Amino acid sequence: MNSRQRRGVVLMVLSAVCALIALVGVLGVVRNVNSKVGDEKTAYRLKDDIAPYKSLDASQFEKVSVPERWLPDTAVTQLGALRGKIAVTTLHKGSLLQDDMIVNRPALRAGEQEIAIMIDAATGVAGKITPGSSVNIYATFKGQNENQKDESRLIVERAQVLDVGKLTPFDQNNDDNRNRSTEAVPITFGLGTTDAQRVAYAESFATHVRLALVGAGEQPPAAAGPDRTYTLDKDK
């Protein structure tokens, strides 16, 4: 073996040693990263913004993998957790879904039934009534003749709101609009049979049906019979 060949062999050995050193270095970096990152877990990220108090379903989220050590304890890792839940506030696109962003959808109590009616968006909701709210339901009725006074009635006290739907345009050719605005919101209540009948009657025959949000905390006694009906001459 001449000197040129020996130099070639030496260079090949040196190249192999350098490659081995580089491989060991890369493996060391990978081990170091793995030791810092650890195992990954499944989480879910929002595809789009979700408005407050809206029902949730799996199609609104995409699955992502997040290092377990960086995943918040409150992160939702199973989409089954969405069943019967609503957004508690506005959820923003790209955010990681966490269980403090969602709450249980209000449910029917024993003896209650669901009933949904359309409420004037301008005068009846004003964006402040949400699922879980407690409201008083008022209806105003026109007198049927000159001897009968127009009156306002408190038809249901502390009705539980189960759901608030989307703004819906009124049919402008429908005589049932009776001077309402051009949009309404479907509101679903949980009511007993008698109160459900009152609400159904009011929606069919009242000039207007309006909601009054009841504040949280200790509730005042229920209104007595005479206090549930108001006519203008009571203020004279």
DAQUILIN-V836987 format. One line per field, one symbol per residue. psi: psi as a letter, one per 40 degrees, with the letter a starting at -180 (. if undefined). A space follows every 10 residues. Layout:
psi->???
//
This chain:
psi->hidddddddd dddddddddd dddddddddd dddddddaii ihahihdiih iieiiiidee iihihhhdee hidehhehed eeheiiheah hiheihhiee eiihhhiiih eiihhhihhh ddeedfeehi heihihhihh hiieaeehii ihhhdhhfhh hdihaihhii heeheedgei ieiihhhhih iidddddddd ddddeidihi ihhhiiahii iihiddeehh idede.
//
